Amino acid sequence: RVGSFLMSIEIIPDVFTADFTGEPGQRAFFLQARSSADLLSFAVEKQQVQVLAEKLKEMLILIDQEDTIMASMPERDPALGLREPVEPQWQVGTIGLAYDESEDRVLVVLHPTGDEDEEEEEPDEDEGVRVLLRRDQVRTFTLHAEAVLGEGRPLCQLCGLPMDPAGHLCPASNGHHVEI
């Protein structure tokens, strides 16, 4: 981004991944697209990674009901760890998905967050990054992202909220339950 000008970029990456830096409870999440010529990192919210993985899984099933994604277990792939430098181009605001049947490619479109002063409006099609993925890349991304998301803080069995290593004040206990 140069001033308020942001150009549209299209990349056909060798690797498309999601991962985080930092400790549970203080993690920063990123999407990263890598090719021999480019290394693009984008800051995202954890929930954006979760929804992206869910929607990509749904898309694979819509494209091919026999896809192996449903029978596969989420697993962190060491090849999909973040590469340095993890300097985000910008914070992702909206993510769009499409399928190009003629090329058998899934299109992930990343748009930056708008300026605080701007009113909510549709993202400009000329702004953002278009990432073209093969189905095997989508499958690998989805399984890896699900595993990464599962590495967070454990959830409380009573309230479902994340528990910090230092303890947890559970709202479901109404102050009567002391965590051990």
Secondary structure, DSSP 8 states (H G I E B T S, - for coil): -BTTB--EEEE--SEEEEEEES-TTS-EEEEEEE-SS-EEEEEE-HHHHHHHHHHHHHHHHHH-TT-GGGGS-----GGGS--S---EEEEEEEEEEEEETTTTEEEEEEEE---TTS------TTSEEEEEE-HHHHHHHHHHHHHHHTTS--B-TTT--B-BTTB---GGGTT-----
